[in-house]
Amino acid sequence: MTEEKSKTYSITELSKEFDVTTRTIRFYEDKGLISPEREGQRRIYSPRDRVRLRLIMRGKRIGFALSEIQELIDLYDTDRSEVTQLEVLIDRIQGRRDALVSQQHDINTMLEELSDLENKCVQRLKSKKV
């Protein structure tokens, strides 16, 4: 076994590395996303758990739901070729991008409406001061 494969991590080490609380890591454990070994009350995380936590954090950062992240992780576990996982990931990325573009359009529309309303209020206020 190489040193990297035999390295283990504590919950504190992972929480510091990924800048999350230990409670967050326990939550992911409760959801079955990671599964550390136990030594009494102590959790011992493997390199596999660390990689999974990295994938969870990346997925959360780009807006995936935990259920989507779980699906992608499960796909990797069942298809080591990664083909299915990559196909599903591409589909999820496209869906997320479409949602963000739609939100961006909505935000731009709201910003235009706010500017228009503000300009009308400024003009009305000027006409009241004359």
Secondary structure, DSSP 4 states (H G I P E B T S, - for coil): --HHHH--B-HHHHHHHHT--HHHHHHHHHTTS---EEETTEEEB-HHHHHHHHHHHHHHHTT--HHHHHHHHHHHHH-TT-HHHHHHHHHHHHHHHHHHHHHHHHHHHHHHHHHHHHHHHHHHHHHHH-
